Amino acid sequence: MSNESEKGYLYFPGCSLKSTGRAYEESLLELFRLLDIPLQELDDWNCCGATSYMGIDEEAAFVLGARNLSIACQTPGRDLMAPCSACYMVLRKTQDYTSKYPQVRREVEAAMKRADLPMPGQVKIRHPLEILYHDVGAERLKNLKKRNWLGGTIACYYGCQAVRPYSDVDDAYNPVKMDELLRAMGVQTIDYCLKTKCCAGVLTGTVPPVGRRVNYILLKEAVRKGAQAVVTICPLCQINLDAYQKEISAESGERFDIPILYLPQVLGWMLGGRKKELAFHRCIAGRRYLNEWLRETKEEEAYV
């Protein structure tokens, strides 16, 4: 385990992990507890500025992101972990644009001055996948394994924002780190050619037929290739693929009922985590399959 893991990380949950992506937060916190890696939630954090802010008022988005980075810099020596792919991308973009473009920097400086905050320094922004792959490592995960995965073959779905436009987390077009970690733990993954195709983002909520059609394509390919579940690292991707399967089934005439899980849920389960703490009960689709796969021993069931 790296020195970074031993001292822990600052943790920026963002809005999604406190709402529709709650299962992501709960399973991530449980996984890092099992790994004995300290996480400190960023004090007084605010929305990262993603989605509507970045699309409507880019200056406001950069200012919101910069405020979070400024607060993070007040705890020196710790990297900032941003699990939400949109949060990760916007914070990285804020740091990048503030450094490269004088006009953006002037706007951010003026806003930080009004808020009586220092300009953010160069805190390192990390995604959990990158941390698990590089700082923890497949070997340590394998050594801590307590259960086998009974859920069959998995399609690893990375989404677009974790790997583009910045490719620090993984390759922009053919990411493999999630697959490699799961395979090291004995989980079979498919060669999923749509692993970085956009899930249609907010279109599922704003132009539902378009968003559902995109997600139909993603689900159809996963099932066609033999996946029994999809595992992702993005809360927006997860809710899009999970919450609308009944509507997608009705529109397409094809039945979909496939679990859409977070990477920390699968890893945490194999490391001995409990179903409740890993938030499997928050999954919408594929519940009957999860009940078959997630078998606790009598000793585990007796422990509350």
Backbone hydrogen bonds, N-H to C=O, Kabsch-Sander energy under -0.5 kcal/mol:
donor,donor_aa,acceptor,acceptor_aa,energy
2,S,135,D,-2.0
6,E,2,S,-1.7
7,K,3,N,-1.8
8,G,4,E,-1.3
9,Y,38,P,-2.0
10,L,79,D,-2.6
11,Y,40,Q,-2.6
12,F,10,L,-0.5
12,F,81,M,-3.1
17,L,13,P,-0.8
18,K,15,C,-1.2
19,S,16,S,-1.8
21,G,16,S,-3.1
22,R,19,S,-1.6
24,Y,21,G,-1.0
25,E,21,G,-1.5
26,E,22,R,-2.7
27,S,23,A,-2.2
28,L,24,Y,-2.3
29,L,25,E,-2.8
30,E,26,E,-1.8
31,L,27,S,-2.5
32,F,28,L,-2.5
33,R,29,L,-1.7
34,L,30,E,-2.4
35,L,31,L,-1.7
36,D,33,R,-1.2
37,I,32,F,-2.8
40,Q,9,Y,-2.6
41,E,39,L,-0.6
42,L,11,Y,-2.8
45,W,42,L,-1.0
53,Y,50,A,-1.5
54,M,49,G,-0.7
55,G,51,T,-2.1
56,I,52,S,-2.4
57,D,53,Y,-2.5
61,A,57,D,-1.9
62,F,58,E,-2.4
63,V,59,E,-2.2
64,L,60,A,-2.4
65,G,61,A,-2.4
66,A,62,F,-2.7
67,R,63,V,-2.1
68,N,64,L,-1.4
69,L,65,G,-2.0
70,S,66,A,-2.7
71,I,67,R,-2.1
72,A,68,N,-2.2
73,C,69,L,-2.0
74,Q,70,S,-0.5
74,Q,71,I,-1.1
75,T,72,A,-1.8
78,R,75,T,-0.8
80,L,124,K,-3.1
81,M,10,L,-3.3
81,M,79,D,-0.6
82,A,80,L,-0.5
82,A,126,R,-3.0
88,Y,84,C,-3.0
89,M,85,S,-2.5
90,V,86,A,-2.7
91,L,87,C,-2.6
92,R,88,Y,-2.1
93,K,89,M,-2.6
94,T,90,V,-2.7
95,Q,91,L,-2.2
96,D,92,R,-2.5
97,Y,93,K,-3.2
98,T,94,T,-2.2
99,S,95,Q,-1.2
100,K,96,D,-2.0
101,Y,97,Y,-2.7
105,R,101,Y,-2.2
106,R,102,P,-2.6
107,E,103,Q,-2.0
108,V,104,V,-2.4
109,E,105,R,-3.0
110,A,106,R,-2.3
111,A,107,E,-1.8
112,M,108,V,-2.8
113,K,109,E,-2.2
114,R,110,A,-1.9
115,A,111,A,-1.7
116,D,113,K,-1.1
117,L,112,M,-3.1
123,V,121,G,-0.9
126,R,80,L,-3.4
126,R,124,K,-0.5
131,I,127,H,-2.1
132,L,128,P,-3.2
133,Y,129,L,-2.2
134,H,130,E,-2.8
135,D,130,E,-0.6
135,D,131,I,-1.5
136,V,131,I,-2.0
137,G,132,L,-2.6
141,L,137,G,-1.9
142,K,138,A,-2.5
143,N,139,E,-2.1
144,L,140,R,-1.6
145,K,142,K,-0.9
146,K,270,M,-3.8
147,R,270,M,-2.0
150,L,148,N,-0.6
154,I,188,Q,-2.3
155,A,229,A,-2.4
156,C,154,I,-0.6
157,Y,155,A,-0.7
157,Y,231,V,-3.1
158,Y,156,C,-0.6
158,Y,195,K,-1.5
159,G,195,K,-1.9
163,V,160,C,-0.6
164,R,160,C,-1.4
180,E,176,V,-2.7
181,L,177,K,-2.3
182,L,178,M,-2.3
183,R,179,D,-2.8
184,A,180,E,-2.1
185,M,181,L,-1.0
186,G,183,R,-1.6
187,V,182,L,-2.7
190,I,154,I,-2.3
192,Y,190,I,-1.3
193,C,191,D,-0.9
195,K,192,Y,-1.4
197,K,194,L,-1.5
203,L,200,A,-2.6
204,T,201,G,-0.9
205,G,202,V,-1.2
206,T,202,V,-1.5
207,V,203,L,-2.4
210,V,207,V,-1.2
211,G,203,L,-0.6
211,G,207,V,-1.9
212,R,208,P,-3.0
213,R,209,P,-1.6
214,V,210,V,-1.9
215,N,211,G,-2.0
216,Y,212,R,-2.2
217,I,213,R,-1.8
218,L,214,V,-1.7
219,L,215,N,-2.6
220,K,216,Y,-3.0
221,E,217,I,-2.0
222,A,218,L,-1.7
223,V,219,L,-2.5
224,R,220,K,-2.6
225,K,221,E,-1.9
226,G,223,V,-1.6
227,A,222,A,-2.5
228,Q,153,T,-3.0
229,A,153,T,-1.1
230,V,259,P,-2.5
231,V,155,A,-2.5
232,T,261,L,-2.7
233,I,157,Y,-0.6
238,Q,234,C,-2.3
239,I,235,P,-2.1
240,N,236,L,-2.1
241,L,237,C,-2.3
242,D,238,Q,-2.2
243,A,239,I,-2.4
244,Y,240,N,-0.7
245,Q,242,D,-0.7
248,I,244,Y,-2.6
249,S,245,Q,-2.4
250,A,246,K,-2.3
251,E,247,E,-2.3
252,S,248,I,-2.2
253,G,249,S,-2.1
256,F,254,E,-0.5
261,L,230,V,-3.2
261,L,259,P,-0.6
263,L,232,T,-1.9
265,Q,262,Y,-0.9
266,V,262,Y,-1.4
267,L,263,L,-2.5
268,G,264,P,-2.4
269,W,265,Q,-2.0
270,M,266,V,-1.9
271,L,267,L,-1.5
272,G,269,W,-1.5
273,G,268,G,-3.0
278,L,274,R,-1.8
279,A,276,K,-1.7
280,F,275,K,-1.9
282,R,279,A,-1.4
283,C,280,F,-1.6
287,R,284,I,-0.5
290,L,286,G,-2.0
291,N,287,R,-2.2
292,E,288,R,-1.0
293,W,289,Y,-2.3
294,L,290,L,-2.8
295,R,293,W,-1.5
296,E,294,L,-0.6
301,E,297,T,-2.6
302,A,298,K,-1.8
303,Y,299,E,-0.9
303,Y,300,E,-0.5
